[in-house]
């Protein structure tokens, strides 16, 4: 990690597990700010039992693309509890496909999928 980078920057990824099913960081942050190799982060993540995918800028709403880390079991549980909403908005129920789906577009705060996204990211903030 680059010197003087606060450790909390990585928390979006390092806190992923049973209570935080998904985390992400822009690819630019991973490579230029943290000074990490995306492939190495993916390898370390998968070695710890999590999943990680790098989604390039052409398939992601983040300008530089993003690295998503997720706990497939925890995310599957979140998705299973919200099957009817996922069907309503034509969102996939497969964990990796769901991550790709939410990476593609920004959703309005009042979109029906937002409570699911907040639950997946363990974000308890409510739309105003």
N, C-alpha and C positions, 0 to 999 in steps of 0.2 A: 504494500500500500504506500502511496506517495506520502512524504513527510507532511505533518501538520494537517492531515485530513482527519476530522473527528470520526471516531469509531461508530457514532450513531448513523452515519451515512450508510454503512453496510447493514444496519439493523433491518431494513426492509427485506433483506435476503436472509440474514442469519437468524431471525426470529421465526422463520417459517417452520411449522410443525403442527402438532395436533390442535393448537388453539389459533393459529394464524395460517390458513391453508395456502395463501398466495402472497407473494411479494414480487416487486420488480424494481429495476433501476434502468434508466436510459443507458444505452450502450456507450454513449459518449462519457457518461459519468464513470462507468466501469473502467474504460480504457484510459481516458485522459485525466480524470480527477483522481481516481483510485490507483491508476497505474497497473491494473490487472489485465491478464490475458483472459478473454471470454471463454475460450476453450478450457483453460485451466480451472476456471470457476465452475464450469459445467461438470468437469471431471470430479472435482472435489465434492460438489453437491450430490451427484449421483452416487458417489462412494459412501455418502452419509445416509443413503436411503431415500433421498428426495429426488424430484425430477426438475430439470432445467431446460429451457429452450430460449435461444436467441431468435428474436423476430426482427427482421430487417425493416428499414424505413418504408419500403413499398407495401408492407403488410401490417403496419403498426401506426397508431395515431401519434406516437412519440416521434418527433422529427428525426432523431438519430437511430430509431429502432430501440428495442428494449430487451433486457435479459429478465425473463420470468422464472422464478423458482416456485415450485409448489409441492405440497404434500398430497399425493394423489388420493390417499385414503381419506384424509380430512376433507379435501375438496369434494370427493365423491359423496361424503355424508352431507355436506352443505347442499349440494345439487339434488340429492335424493329427497331432501326435505322440501324442495321447491319445484318439483316436477311440473306442476300445473302452470306456474308462472313461466318457467322455461319454455314449455310448449306454446303458451300464449304469445311469446315474443320470438318464437322460432330460434331459440338458443339451444346449443347442443348440451347433452347431459354427460358426455364423456369428458373427464377432467382436462386432458390436453386440448381437445377441441374447444372446450369452454374458454380456456386461457387464450387460445388463438382468437376466439370470437370477441372477447372483451378487449383484447389488444388492438383490434382493428379500428374501432371507433370510440370516440368520447360519447358518453351517454348523458343526457340532461339529468339534473339532480332528481327530478320527479319521474324519471322513466321507471317502469315496473321492475326492471332488472337491477336497479340500484341497491335495494336492500340485500339482494343476493351477493352483489359485488362487495358491499360493505361487510357482510358476514364473512365472505371468503378472505378479505384482507384484515379482518378483525378490527375494522374501523367503526367505532360506535357513534361517529358524528352523524347528525341528522340534517337533512336538507332544510334550509330556512324557508 
